[in-house]
Amino acid sequence: MRIDKESSSKMPLLAAMLQYKHEDVYPLHTPGHKGGRGMQRLLRQELGAGAQLDVSLMSELDDIHEPVSCIKEAQRLAAVTYGSDACFWAVNGTTQAIQAMLMTALRPGEKVLLPRNAHRSVAGGLILGDIEAVYIQPEYNCEFGIQTQVTAAAVAQALENDRTIRAVLLTSPNYYGIAAPIEEIAAICHQRGVVLLVDEAHGPHLGFSSLLPPSALQGGADACAQSTHKLLGAMTQCSMLHVQGARLDLQRAADVMSLLTTTSPNYLLMASLDAARCQVQQHGKEMAEAALQAAVKLRNLCWRQPGLKVLEEKDCGGFVLDKTKVTVNVSALGYTGVEAGDLLRQAGVAVELVDTHNVLFLITYADNTEDYDAALERIESVFTAMRENKRPRRQQPSVQVPPVAQSGMGLRQVFNSGTTDVKLEDAAGFICGEQISFYPPGIPVLLPGEIITQAIIDYCRYMKALGLPVSGPADSSLQRIRVVKK
Ligand SMILES: Cc1ncc(COP(=O)(O)O)c(C=O)c1O
């Protein structure tokens, strides 16, 4: 097969890999399975021709650590597609891109403002970079039991309260598709010389259609980390870090990304980033619209079932919603989201997330198939059965989460300290060694490094007595809690 010039200019890395395959060179080099020849039979059968494309680092295939040819060009095309100044591929997911973003923007001891419910990869970035966190609470929607977003006013206030904060990191859109007011927050940050970083794990598809919230880069963020694998066509683990403007040092970003990247990155994964970028560059608008159309079918189906409540933009407290995420609140039927998720799974439908009230369906451009329509029929049957077997609605407690606990130690110090466990009732005054959240509301009541108070212990005991699921502690019964050794 000859690789035509057109596709090579559109997907430079994939084209170089296909060219290499076409040349039929005998591989006296890694990987040890030698183009699939030695691969375990079942795996080889399943991977098919893909096994031959699991190639190794060699000059014609460029090097992600110092790209000079096809990877350089492919990353440049990704930057052009998204309108950034530079794009760096992350083969260890958005986890890597977020950690690199934090370590590019901040030096040890500097402070970043974070929503209290930031993804755990952020904590990893703080540990690696020895960065200090200052937390703000996102807004909360009681009916759905979910956090919406942080307001621009809350960010402005936090920056006013602590003028040593150097960066703000937002999670936008969040898991439920609710986007932060990035443009407004970017203006507030930049007025004060503060850098705006966005965990856009759930937003690689934004920016291609005005029917979706604007992307972080369009809103003026200095950097964003996107999970290309979550909503576009890249393989699991494949993400991108984008940087724009002059506030961040591109060489520093390249150095940190290199530090956090294996010296043996998988070329199939990188080729999938190249191809996914090409696809979204050419068809981003149609892909966004296809996803929205598929989501509308599911929304309509849910609205036809009395008792179900679908999250719409009007429920988002003034924030914009990515409507490809369909959050369905089943609590009025007397079921938890976990129970509904189990029933759906039994009917052959697996969902993205379940929580106390809701089932979250993640819809993409790939859901414009007959299979999807068949899945909708199964979803409808499950919801109909739930409605016909309606139970009394469970009362949800409305308890005020205690104020953010005071920090007693940085995350890196906790990570490197010895921890032990003590009885929850004896824990006042200790520094917490783990994260504790209850669902709802899912907002951490304690994070590692925070000082445990009697009010927090009382809250935890009350939530436990209500039987609400706890997330984070090693002892899930929360009889004992991990603390830093005194
Ligand atoms: C908001 C958010 N940020 C970051 C990540 C990490 O992304 P990845 O799994 O690509 O490392 C996730 C993953 O679920 C996420 O939901």
The ligand as an SDF file (V2000), in Angstrom:
LIG
                    3D

 16 16  0  0  0  0  0  0  0  0999 V2000
  -12.7390   15.7540   35.8660 C   0  0  0  0  0  0  0  0  0  0  0  0
  -11.6590   14.7670   35.5540 C   0  0  0  0  0  0  0  0  0  0  0  0
  -10.3930   15.1920   35.4840 N   0  0  0  0  0  0  0  0  0  0  0  0
   -9.3840   14.3640   35.1860 C   0  0  0  0  0  0  0  0  0  0  0  0
   -9.6070   13.0370   34.9530 C   0  0  0  0  0  0  0  0  0  0  0  0
   -8.4430   12.1450   34.6380 C   0  0  0  0  0  0  0  0  0  0  0  0
   -8.4970   11.7780   33.3060 O   0  0  0  0  0  0  0  0  0  0  0  0
   -7.7270   10.5070   32.7120 P   0  0  0  0  0  0  0  0  0  0  0  0
   -8.5280    9.3120   33.1270 O   0  0  0  0  0  0  0  0  0  0  0  0
   -7.7160   10.7470   31.2460 O   0  0  0  0  0  0  0  0  0  0  0  0
   -6.3720   10.4860   33.3100 O   0  0  0  0  0  0  0  0  0  0  0  0
  -10.9150   12.5360   35.0280 C   0  0  0  0  0  0  0  0  0  0  0  0
  -11.1810   11.1110   34.8010 C   0  0  0  0  0  0  0  0  0  0  0  0
  -12.2550   10.6070   35.0390 O   0  0  0  0  0  0  0  0  0  0  0  0
  -11.9710   13.4280   35.3290 C   0  0  0  0  0  0  0  0  0  0  0  0
  -13.2380   13.0030   35.4270 O   0  0  0  0  0  0  0  0  0  0  0  0
  1  2  1  0
  2  3  1  0
  2 15  2  0
  3  4  2  0
  4  5  1  0
  5  6  1  0
  5 12  2  0
  6  7  1  0
  7  8  1  0
  8  9  2  0
  8 10  1  0
  8 11  1  0
 12 13  1  0
 12 15  1  0
 13 14  2  0
 15 16  1  0
M  END
$$$$
